[in-house]
Amino acid sequence: MANPITFLKPSQRDGIRLIFREAIDKDGFAIILNVLPSGEVEQILEEIRESAPRRTRAGVRHALGLGPISKVAQQPRIMDLAQAVLGAAAFPFRATLFDKSPRSNWLVVWHQDTALPLRERRETVGWGPWSVKDGVQYAHAPAAALSQVLALRIHLDDSTTLNGPLRVLPGTHTLGVLGDDGIHELSTTIIGVECLVPAGGVLAMRPLVIHSSSKSHSVAERRVLHIEYAASSLVAAPLDLAVT
Ligand SMILES: O=C(O)CCC(=O)C(=O)O
C-alpha cells in the first residue's frame, strides 16, 4: 500500500504540495486522504442521482457537462491538487464516473490511458490511430502530451481490497507509451500496488502509469469520479483538446 498523504492545517499546505509533487514524479501516483468531507461526498452523490445521467456499463462517460460533476472538478481543494502538479493554468477537460457494483461488475486489464479527446480529426504526426466514442473524436497521443495530463480520481465510496480497487505499477509512467507485450512483461516483474482509498480521498495518477482493476467481490459499491486535467490548452498542439 502506498503511503497516503493527509491534508493538514493550511499552514502546512506548501510542504504537502511538495510531497505530493515528488510522489507523482517518482511513482506516477499518490493518494491524498480527506480531501472532501463526508457531507460533501453525500451531497455530490445526491446531485448526480438527481441529474439522472445516461450511463454505460462502467458508469458515465463525457460527464463534465453535468452540473454537479463540473462543480466537483472546479472545487478549490481539487483544483489545488491539479495545480500543484500541472501549474496554475491547469483545467479539467474530461470526466468519467466509474460505477462498479454487483449490479454492474467489470474489470480492466493492465493498460495505460493513451487516448485523448480532440475537437476535430486532423491527421497529425505522432497522433493516432483515431476513433470516435460517443460522438467525440479520439486519437492515441504521444508521451509528450500525456506527460502534461494528471487524473484525479475522487472516491465517492471507500475502495477496499474486495470491491475492485485500482492497482498500479509504480514508476511505469516514465517509460513512455508501451505496447501490449511491454505492458505484460512489466506486469510480471513489477509488484502492483492496490490503491485503497476511503470515500472523500483522491488518487492522483499520470495517464501513463500502468493500471488495472479486477471485478468486485463485495456488495459495496465503488463509485469514483475520474477527472483529467491538462497543464494548458496547448497540451495537444497542433490539435485542440476537447472538453467533455
Ligand atoms: O476505475 C477502474 O477500475 C478502472 C479505470 C481505468 O481503467 C482507467 O481510468 O483507464
The ligand as an SDF file (V2000), in Angstrom:
LIG
                    3D

 10  9  0  0  0  0  0  0  0  0999 V2000
  -11.7550    2.5360  -12.2670 O   0  0  0  0  0  0  0  0  0  0  0  0
  -11.2690    1.4980  -12.7060 C   0  0  0  0  0  0  0  0  0  0  0  0
  -11.3600    0.4330  -12.1060 O   0  0  0  0  0  0  0  0  0  0  0  0
  -10.5250    1.4740  -13.9970 C   0  0  0  0  0  0  0  0  0  0  0  0
  -10.2680    2.8060  -14.5530 C   0  0  0  0  0  0  0  0  0  0  0  0
   -9.4360    2.7500  -15.7710 C   0  0  0  0  0  0  0  0  0  0  0  0
   -9.0730    1.7240  -16.2440 O   0  0  0  0  0  0  0  0  0  0  0  0
   -8.9900    3.9560  -16.4300 C   0  0  0  0  0  0  0  0  0  0  0  0
   -9.1790    5.0370  -15.9210 O   0  0  0  0  0  0  0  0  0  0  0  0
   -8.3930    3.8190  -17.5130 O   0  0  0  0  0  0  0  0  0  0  0  0
  1  2  2  0
  2  3  1  0
  2  4  1  0
  4  5  1  0
  5  6  1  0
  6  7  2  0
  6  8  1  0
  8  9  2  0
  8 10  1  0
M  END
$$$$
